[in-house]
Amino acid sequence: MNALKKTLAAAALLSVGAVAFAQATPAGLWKTIDDETKAEKSYVRVVESGGVFTAKVEKVLDPAKADAKCDKCSDDRKDQLIQGMTIVKGVKANEDDKGLWDGGEILDPNNGKTYKVRMKPVDGGKKLEVRGYIGAPLLGRTQTWVRIE
């Protein structure tokens, strides 16, 4: 194999590895699904900075709720637009389970409450299990977000 083919092969492997790594973390744009109606609810972008993940509502999909505010929030997000709001803070890779991110909190804008959160990419990174809970993870509920990008 000549040098050009080796270089191209190495570049292809690196790009595949980068895509696989990106999908093995919660980082990306996700579509949320309403628990009760099963309707698409919003787009949430999860970003990483310095090993810490945060998530922001990028778009509320129901045009009737596009201007909805978090009137039940009790912190600095009170009466702020949900679209553009940071709803996940402080999430980091779990030291014991490399496929799990936790340690932060998630806000439910519908009731204004914050919960502990853990996130786990599943289905090859195509979906993200997001579990909000009080106390122990057994005491909570899980939403499955679907990767857009």
C-alpha positions in Angstrom: 0.0 0.0 0.0 1.5 3.3 -0.9 1.8 6.3 1.5 -1.3 8.1 0.2 -3.5 5.0 0.7 -2.1 4.6 4.2 -2.8 8.2 5.0 -6.3 8.1 3.7 -7.0 4.8 5.6 -5.7 6.4 8.8 -7.8 9.5 8.3 -10.9 7.4 7.7 -10.3 5.4 10.9 -9.8 8.6 12.9 -13.0 10.2 11.6 -15.0 7.0 12.3 -13.5 7.0 15.8 -14.4 10.7 16.4 -18.0 10.0 15.3 -18.2 7.0 17.6 -16.8 8.9 20.5 -19.2 11.8 20.0 -22.1 9.4 20.0 -20.8 7.7 23.1 -21.4 10.9 25.2 -24.5 12.9 25.9 -23.2 15.8 23.7 -25.4 16.6 20.8 -28.8 17.8 19.7 -31.7 15.7 21.0 -35.5 15.6 20.4 -37.5 15.2 23.6 -40.8 13.3 23.6 -43.7 14.1 25.9 -44.2 11.3 28.4 -48.0 11.3 28.2 -48.9 12.3 24.6 -45.8 10.8 23.0 -45.6 14.0 20.8 -42.3 15.6 19.9 -41.8 18.3 22.5 -38.5 20.2 22.0 -35.0 20.2 20.8 -32.4 20.2 23.6 -28.7 20.8 22.9 -26.2 19.1 25.3 -22.8 20.6 25.3 -19.6 19.8 27.2 -17.1 22.3 28.6 -14.2 21.2 30.8 -15.7 17.8 31.4 -19.0 19.3 32.6 -22.2 18.9 30.5 -25.1 21.3 30.4 -28.3 21.3 28.3 -30.4 24.1 26.9 -33.8 24.0 25.3 -33.0 25.1 21.7 -36.5 25.0 20.3 -40.0 24.4 21.7 -41.8 22.5 18.9 -45.4 23.3 19.7 -45.9 26.8 18.2 -48.6 27.5 20.8 -46.0 27.0 23.5 -43.1 28.8 21.8 -43.4 31.8 24.2 -44.0 29.7 27.3 -42.3 30.9 30.5 -41.2 28.9 33.5 -43.8 30.6 35.9 -43.3 27.7 38.4 -39.6 28.0 38.7 -38.3 29.3 42.0 -34.7 30.2 41.0 -33.2 32.7 38.6 -35.2 31.0 35.8 -38.5 32.2 37.2 -40.6 33.8 34.4 -37.9 33.2 31.8 -38.7 31.8 28.4 -38.4 28.0 28.3 -36.9 28.2 24.8 -33.3 29.1 25.4 -33.3 28.0 29.0 -30.6 25.9 30.6 -32.4 22.8 32.0 -29.4 20.6 32.8 -26.3 21.7 34.9 -23.3 20.1 36.4 -23.3 16.6 34.8 -20.0 14.8 34.6 -18.8 11.3 33.5 -19.3 8.7 36.2 -15.9 7.4 37.4 -17.2 3.9 38.0 -19.4 3.5 35.0 -17.9 4.9 31.8 -21.3 4.8 29.9 -23.0 7.0 32.5 -23.0 10.7 33.2 -24.4 12.1 36.4 -23.8 14.3 39.4 -25.8 17.3 38.1 -29.4 18.4 38.1 -32.3 18.8 35.6 -35.2 21.2 35.7 -38.7 20.2 34.7 -40.1 23.5 33.4 -43.6 22.1 33.7 -43.5 22.1 37.5 -40.5 24.3 38.2 -38.8 21.5 40.2 -35.2 20.4 39.9 -34.1 16.8 40.3 -30.8 14.9 40.3 -30.0 13.6 36.9 -28.2 10.8 35.1 -27.8 10.4 31.4 -26.9 7.2 29.5 -26.4 7.0 25.7 -28.1 3.8 24.4 -28.7 2.2 21.0 -25.2 3.1 19.8 -25.6 6.7 20.8 -28.9 7.2 18.8 -30.9 7.7 22.0 -30.2 9.1 25.4 -31.9 7.9 28.6 -32.4 10.8 30.9 -33.4 10.0 34.4 -34.5 12.6 36.8 -34.8 11.5 40.5 -35.0 12.5 44.1 -32.6 10.7 46.5 -31.8 7.4 44.7 -32.2 6.7 41.0 -34.9 4.2 41.8 -37.2 7.1 42.8 -37.6 8.9 39.5 -38.6 8.6 35.9 -36.7 8.2 32.7 -37.3 10.0 29.4 -35.7 8.7 26.2 -34.4 11.5 23.9 -33.7 10.9 20.3 -30.4 12.1 18.7 -30.9 14.6 15.8 -27.1 15.4 15.4 
